[in-house]
Amino acid sequence: MDWKKGIDISIPYRTENEATSAWYVGPIKIEPVRADGWVGSVKEGGSVNFRDITLNPHGNGTHTECVGHIAPECQSINQHLNQWMFDAELISITPEQQGKDLVITKNQIIKALGEKRPEALILRTLPNEEGKLHLNYSNTNPAYLEASAAKWMAENGIDHLLLDLPSVDREVDGGALAAHRAFWFYPENTRLHATITELIFVPSHIKDGNYLLNLQVAPIENDASPSRPVLYSRG
């Protein structure tokens, strides 16, 4: 395996207005610290660049979340994700039209995987357009995952789900969060180790199939953190 040929499937956090976003959050802010006449900007005369960063992991780029996203008690992705290399399968699916919604169904997942039961499932939706790198998903009712599909994954040993959508659930669902709850078996038999990674982007030239996944998050004690999933071909 060539470790120099990793395939980064994250979307970067950017300050531009055309950066990928969801949930009505604006672009991230990166600003130099200013205090007592000193500025943390070399361009402005400071000795070093020393900047504050304001971001929302759920809305500004690729992020990995744990059950803390829906639980009232504090649960940290930095505590629960303590393994970083996984057997992963990449599949591509065209969501089904159901009324006004586009839905990824349990049957589609089962058909695409066949007999494979990877630790991590990477879900690329079709059509796969470069515009995903700059799309504002807010108020667009994006495609989402059927709750029964999430439940099936959990029952079949898929512990880490990665997809190129802002959420596994419908944008407006009255707070049900059915797919999140089903994937984490929450609250009956909560899978603390399981993670969901949203807002990835898998370039179209990357073929469906089996990969080694390196999933790293920023060490922030929060329900979610910016992340960088990297794939390695087994060929």
Summary of the structure (lengths in Angstrom):
residues: 235
radius of gyration: 18.5
end to end distance: 7.5
largest distance: 64.2
contacts: 723
relative contact order: 0.25
helix: 17%
strand: 30%
